[in-house]
């Protein structure tokens, strides 16, 4: 259950629900629902009453010091238990709050009511840890059921979630869960309908195997959840999918393509740079989003204007005049320029028309050119996808990384 009126109003996107669902599924729990509830007391209490009927109810959000942080008091009410002040937790939160008050030169008296509020817990509850000033709370319920309340910020929730899983009060429930097997197939460059047809021809799911097929920026993600005893059925489905699409398989795990590209560079002792126009740094952003990428990725140049392509990447005025900024020739010059000027072994370049304006009959919106170059060769790519600007940019970033993967896999 995810709480927060800002989520209900669409001002923010829920990240905690999908994270918790994946975690729980891997542990052997079957997620029944992800509920997003606002801060109104009646609606939140009603949702909590229904939520705690499950074996495990995990709630995120509403643990702060302000008036609209009501999760703990309403959880206690839904469970039919009282509230108590935990003096040890109060001392811990007070120490954190006093430190913040000193750093911001504010009076601690401003924080004291919130500290007391956050240290007031349901009777019988345990604190699994504190993130910021919010305690993660675990409340055992009759019938070996358990409720867990965690902070709303994803980084804080993910910090406290392992502590909740390790708490003794949750072990009986975890002990009864039976984690299913999971198999992962990741394809690129094949249509979702092609993969779905191969799956249907294999007989579809059932008999202990549940399959999901999801398209994500030209990638097709196939996940098989396999119950104990259904391994042979999973083998048959997996073999059918691979027989039809083996050439497009790029991973059998959850690693994102940027992580795979960086690993290929490391295996070959190669450094990498990027030159981007229409993607505006998205390729470099995905690479630097991987911890430790600095040992491979040297940097990149976002050359949006032609003047920058000329000055920073060495693209000639003659190339731009003859072929235009969106062309195979310009993409090739950008890649070679980045590789030479930044002193790297491998480079990839992207240039295109992201839209919604700027297209022509010869170069419509959605046209993108790519070039990847390395010490042992190069690869080029061109596609046109009629869609919105952000989708073009996202798909272009994904395509650039997959072009690098193909180039590096050949070396």
N, C-alpha and C positions, 0 to 999 in steps of 0.2 A: 504494500500500500504506500503510495507516494502522496505526501501532503504539501499544500501550498497553493494559495489562490493565484499566484503568478503563473503557475503551471496550467491551471484550469482556464485562465484567460488567454493562454497562448503566448504570454510574454517570455517564457522560457521553455526549453525543451527538456523533457524528462530523460535523464541519463541513468538514473538509479534503477528504475524498473527493469530494463533490459539486462543491466549488469547482474542484478540479483537473480533474475530468472535463469541466466546462463549458469551462475554459480550453483543455484539450487538443483538444476537439472543434472549437473555433473555429480552432485552428491547423492542423487537417487530420489529426489523429491519431484513430484509432478506439479509444476506451477498451475494453479487453478485459475487465477486471474491477477491482473495488474490493475489496481484501482488508483485513479488520480482524484484526490478529494481536496476541496478548498478549505479555508480556515474557519468556516462557520461551525460553531460548536455542535449544533444539532446534526449537521451532515457528517461531521467527522466522527462523532460518537456513534452514529448509526453504522458507519462504515467499519469502525473498530469492533462493534458488537458482532457483525457478520464475519469480520476477518479472524477473530480469535476462536471461531468455531472450527477452523482448520487446525491440523496438527501443529503447523508452524506459521505464524503470522509475522512478517517482517515489515516494519514501518520506517519510512525515512522522512525526516523533516519535522519541524515544530518543536525542537528541543532547546530553542534559544531563550534569552532572558526577557523578551518583549511580550506585550499583552496578547499578541496573536499566536504565540507559541504555546499551543494547548495540548499537544499530543500526550504528555505524561499524565496530566490530571484526567483527561478523558479516557485514557487507557485504563487507569485505575477505576474510574466509574464504570466502564464497560465490563471490567473483570469483577466488579463487586467488592473491591478492596479499598481500604483507606489510604491516606498519604502520610508520610513521615519525613522528618528532616534528618538527613544523614550528615552528621556533624563532621565526619572525616572527609567526605566529599566536599562539604562546604568549605573546609579549610584548604583543600586542594584548589578549588575553583577561586577562592578568595586570593590565594597566592598568585595565581595567573592574572587575575583581574587587577590586583594591586600593581603588579609589574607593568601592565598596560597603562594603568592610570598614571604611573610615574613617567613613563615614556611620552605620553601625550599631554602631561602636565594638567591633568584633570583631577578633581577630588574623588577619592574612593567612594564617598557617600553616593555619588551618581551611580555606582555599580552595585552597591550593597543589596538593593531589593532583587535585582536580577540574579545575583549569586545565590541568595536564599531560595529563589524560585527554582533554579536549576539543580539545587541540591535536595529538593523535595521530591521524593520518589514513592512509587506504589509500595505498600507494605508487602514484604516478601521478595522484592526485586533485588537484583544484583547489578552493580556497575562493572562493565567489562573494560572500560577505559575512558579517557577524556580526550576529545579533539577540539582544539580551541578552548572554549569553556563548556562545551556540551558533553555530558556524559552519555555513553552508550549504555542502554538499560536492557536487561534480560529479565523477564517476568515469567516464572513457572506458573502453569495453570492446571486445574484439575484434569484428570485423564491423560497425564503425561504430555499435555499440550504446552507450547511455549510461545510467548510473544517477545519479539526483539525490536527495540526502538533505537534507531541510529540517526546521526545528523543528516541534514539535507545536502550540504555541499559534497559532491561526489568524491573529492579527495579525502575528506574526513570520514565519509561512510566506508570507503575502501580501506582506510587505515584501521578502523575499528571492527570491520566484518570478520577478519581472521581471529581476533580476540574473542568475539562472540562464539565463533565455531569451536574455539578451544576451551570454552567454559564447561565445567563439569555438569552444570544443569542441562546442557544441550546434548550430552553424550548418549543418554538412552534413546533419544529420538534419532540421532545420527546412526546409532547402532542398528536400528530397525530398517533404515533406508537401504535400498539396493541400487547402487549406481549402475546405470546402463552402459553398455559399450558405445563408443562413438567413433565414427569414421568420417573423414573429411576428404573431399575432392574439390579442387579449385581449377576451373578452366578459364581460358582467355581466348577470344577470337572465334567463338562459336555461339550461335544464337540459343537463347533460352528454350525456344520451341524444339530445337534439335535435341538438346539434352533431355527435355521432357518426353519427347517421342521415344528415345532409347529407353527411358525409364518405364514408360507405359508398355513397351514391347517386352520388357523384362517381367511384366506382371504387376507392376505397381507395388506399393508398400502393403503392410499387413503381415500377419504371421510373425509378429514380434519385431518388425522393422518399421520404423517411421522415418520417412524421407522428406526433407525440405529442399526446394530448389529456389534460389534467390539470385536475381540479376543485380549487379552493382557496378555501374560504370564500365561496361564491357566485360566484366568478370562474371562468371556463373559459379555460385557457391552451392555445393551439394553437401548436405549433412545427413548422415545415417545414424539414427539412434537405435541401438540394437539391444533388445532384451536378452537375458541369459537363455541359452538354448536356441537362439535364432541366428547363430553365426553363419550357418550354411546358406540360409536365405539371403543374408547380407552379402555373402561372397558372390552369389549369383547376380544380385543387382549391381554390385560394384564391377564385376567382370563385364556385364552388358554395357554399362556406361563407358568403361574404358575401351571396349572393342570399337565403339562408334566414335569416340572422341579423344583417343589417346594422344593424338598430335597436339591437342589443345590443353592438355593437363600441365599445370605449372607448379602445383603444390599438393601435398597430402597432409597438410597441417594448417594451422591458423595464422601462420606468419603473413603479414601484409607484403605486398610486392616490393615496397621500398626496403624492407628488411632483407628480402631475398637478394635484391640487387647489391646491397652493401656486403652481404656475405659472399657473393660471387666475386666482388672486387677484392675482398680480403684473401680469398682462396688463391687468387691469381696475382696478388701483390700489386694491384692497380689502384691509382687514385682517380677521382671522378669530379667533374664540374658540370654546370648547367648553363645554358643560354636560353632565356625565355622572353617571349613577347606577349602573346595573348594570355598565357597562363599567369603572368605577373608574379612569379615566384612560388607558385603552388608546388612545382616539382621539387625545388629546393626545400620548401617548407616540409614536405612529406619526408624527405631524406633526413633533415635535421631533427625531425620529430622522433627519430629512433635514437635511444641512448647509445653513446659511444660512436656515433657516425663520423665524428671529427677525424678519426684515424683513416678514413677513406675519402670523405667528401670535403674538398678544399673550399668550395664556395661557388657562387654563380653570379651572372650578370642579367639583370632584368632590362632588356633593351626594347622599350616600348616604341620610342620614336626612332625614326630613321637616323637622326643625327647621333643618337647613342649607338645604334648598330654600327655606324661608320667609325665613330671616335673610340668606342670601347671594344668592339669586336672585330674591327678591321674589314667590315663588309664594304666592298667597293661601291662607289656611286654608280659605276657602269652596270654592276649587277642589279642594283635597285632600279635603275632607269630602264633596263632591258626587261626585267622579269617582275619587278614589284617587290614590296616587302613581304607579301604572302606568296611564296613560291618555293619550289624544291631547291632552286639555286641559292636563294637567300638562306634557307634553313641549313644547307650544307656549309655556306660561308660562316654563318653564326657558330656552328659546331666547331669548325676548324679554328675559328678565331678564339673561341673560349678555351679550347684545348691548348693552343699555342700561347696565348697571352697569360693564362692562369697556370701554365706549367703542369698540366695533368696528363694522365695516360688516356683517359676516356672522357668524352663529352657527349651531351645530348642537347639538341636545340629544338624549340617549338615556336612556330609562327602561324597565325591564322586569323580568321574573321569570327570573333566570338558573338558579334551582334549586340543589340538588335539591329543597328544600322551598319553602314559601311560595306554592304555586299553589292556585288555587280553580277550581271548574267554570267560573266566568265569566272568570277570568284565570289560565289554566293556565301551568305551567312552560314557558318558551320563548317567551312573549308579550313582544314588544318594540315600543315606540312611538318614533318618530323625528320630529324637526321641524327643518327648516333654514329660516332667515330671512335676507333680505338687503334692500338698498335698493330692489329692483325686484320683490319678491314673496317667496313662500315655497312650500315643498313639505313634505308629510307622508308618512309611511310607517308601515305596521304589518305585522308578520308573526309567525307562531308556528311554531317549529321544535322538535319533540320530540327533544332530544338532551342531551348532558351539559353541565354548567355552563360549562366552558372553551370548548367549541365555540360555545355561545350567545354568550358574551362576544366571542370572536374574530369571529364572523360579524356581530355587531352593530356592532363597530368598523368592519369593512369596509363594511357597509351605510350607516353614517353618512357615511363618506367619499364613497361613490358618490352619496348623496343630495346632498351638497355639489357634487359634479361636475355633476350634472344641473341644479341651481339656477344654478350659475355659467355653465354653457353656454347658458342661456337669456337671460342678461343681456347 
